[in-house]
Amino acid sequence: MAILSALLYFLTYHPFWSFPLIILFFCAVGVILFIWRKRGSSGYMLLGGFVVAIFNIFTAHYVNGLFLNAFGTQGTGVIVQEKQTNSTLNDQYVWEYDAVLKTADGRDVKTMFDTMSATTYPLRNAILIPPKGETFVTKYIPGFERNIVIMSDQSLYGQRLLINEDLQPVLKAEAQLAVSPTNPEFLEEYREALQTFIDKHRGESDSPIVSAYKQKLESFGTTKH
């Protein structure tokens, strides 16, 4: 597992160096097939190597995240330094991060990643980096601990982001109701938004936000238990 983790680390953190190496690997396999007189297969190997090399640039961190989540050991991490680079991604500057991983057996392991190589789970089309200095949950493979996946939904920063996302329909309905408090349509939308939010976060009964919204919903005389 450690060897596979190291390979995925290289493919994820060095996608442009990986590009020619992947093509060379497939070309070598194609030459072997040619020697074995499977000439048709050798041409497909060259094309396949080019496709895989391009695919790796955009999806290596997804594959790495799935692998580490499935087979990794849980630990914690903290970003200790962040630095803006001159590179850009989607018109935003790429940032580099130095972090310290605390393994399950209590060891400290230094690691690093950047905006493009950061691996998070669950897989989303978004780059959710923890704030500097805040502990987050991670998974790694013993034997090659530098390769980590950030478990965003299990970390406090990720949970805050999820709650903020789920709050948006409530805040919208609340703003509508503030404009016209007697509008029955706005009142019903607010009730439904509150109920949806409470149902989704019912297991977080100690959350002050959930408790406050439960009280609001109960004041309307409609709540589910």
ChimeraX attribute file (.defattr): number of C-alpha atoms within 10 A of each C-alpha:
attribute: neighborCount
match mode: 1-to-1
recipient: residues
	/A:1	14
	/A:2	14
	/A:3	11
	/A:4	13
	/A:5	24
	/A:6	17
	/A:7	13
	/A:8	20
	/A:9	21
	/A:10	15
	/A:11	25
	/A:12	27
	/A:13	21
	/A:14	14
	/A:15	24
	/A:16	14
	/A:17	12
	/A:18	18
	/A:19	20
	/A:20	14
	/A:21	15
	/A:22	22
	/A:23	21
	/A:24	15
	/A:25	14
	/A:26	23
	/A:27	21
	/A:28	15
	/A:29	17
	/A:30	23
	/A:31	19
	/A:32	14
	/A:33	17
	/A:34	15
	/A:35	11
	/A:36	10
	/A:37	11
	/A:38	13
	/A:39	14
	/A:40	11
	/A:41	14
	/A:42	22
	/A:43	16
	/A:44	13
	/A:45	20
	/A:46	20
	/A:47	14
	/A:48	15
	/A:49	22
	/A:50	18
	/A:51	14
	/A:52	15
	/A:53	21
	/A:54	16
	/A:55	13
	/A:56	20
	/A:57	20
	/A:58	13
	/A:59	15
	/A:60	21
	/A:61	25
	/A:62	21
	/A:63	15
	/A:64	25
	/A:65	27
	/A:66	17
	/A:67	19
	/A:68	25
	/A:69	21
	/A:70	10
	/A:71	13
	/A:72	21
	/A:73	16
	/A:74	18
	/A:75	21
	/A:76	21
	/A:77	24
	/A:78	21
	/A:79	22
	/A:80	15
	/A:81	13
	/A:82	16
	/A:83	10
	/A:84	13
	/A:85	12
	/A:86	8
	/A:87	10
	/A:88	13
	/A:89	10
	/A:90	6
	/A:91	7
	/A:92	10
	/A:93	13
	/A:94	16
	/A:95	18
	/A:96	17
	/A:97	19
	/A:98	16
	/A:99	19
	/A:100	19
	/A:101	27
	/A:102	20
	/A:103	20
	/A:104	14
	/A:105	7
	/A:106	10
	/A:107	10
	/A:108	14
	/A:109	14
	/A:110	15
	/A:111	16
	/A:112	20
	/A:113	20
	/A:114	18
	/A:115	19
	/A:116	18
	/A:117	21
	/A:118	23
	/A:119	31
	/A:120	26
	/A:121	21
	/A:122	16
	/A:123	15
	/A:124	9
	/A:125	7
	/A:126	7
	/A:127	13
	/A:128	18
	/A:129	19
	/A:130	19
	/A:131	13
	/A:132	14
	/A:133	12
	/A:134	13
	/A:135	18
	/A:136	23
	/A:137	22
	/A:138	27
	/A:139	28
	/A:140	27
	/A:141	24
	/A:142	15
	/A:143	12
	/A:144	16
	/A:145	22
	/A:146	20
	/A:147	29
	/A:148	31
	/A:149	26
	/A:150	27
	/A:151	23
	/A:152	24
	/A:153	17
	/A:154	14
	/A:155	17
	/A:156	15
	/A:157	17
	/A:158	19
	/A:159	13
	/A:160	13
	/A:161	14
	/A:162	13
	/A:163	15
	/A:164	12
	/A:165	11
	/A:166	17
	/A:167	16
	/A:168	13
	/A:169	18
	/A:170	21
	/A:171	15
	/A:172	14
	/A:173	19
	/A:174	19
	/A:175	14
	/A:176	17
	/A:177	19
	/A:178	13
	/A:179	10
	/A:180	12
	/A:181	13
	/A:182	10
	/A:183	12
	/A:184	11
	/A:185	13
	/A:186	19
	/A:187	19
	/A:188	13
	/A:189	18
	/A:190	22
	/A:191	22
	/A:192	18
	/A:193	22
	/A:194	23
	/A:195	20
	/A:196	16
	/A:197	21
	/A:198	22
	/A:199	15
	/A:200	12
	/A:201	15
	/A:202	16
	/A:203	10
	/A:204	13
	/A:205	12
	/A:206	9
	/A:207	11
	/A:208	10
	/A:209	15
	/A:210	21
	/A:211	15
	/A:212	11
	/A:213	17
	/A:214	20
	/A:215	12
	/A:216	15
	/A:217	20
	/A:218	13
	/A:219	10
	/A:220	10
	/A:221	8
	/A:222	12
	/A:223	17
	/A:224	9
	/A:225	4
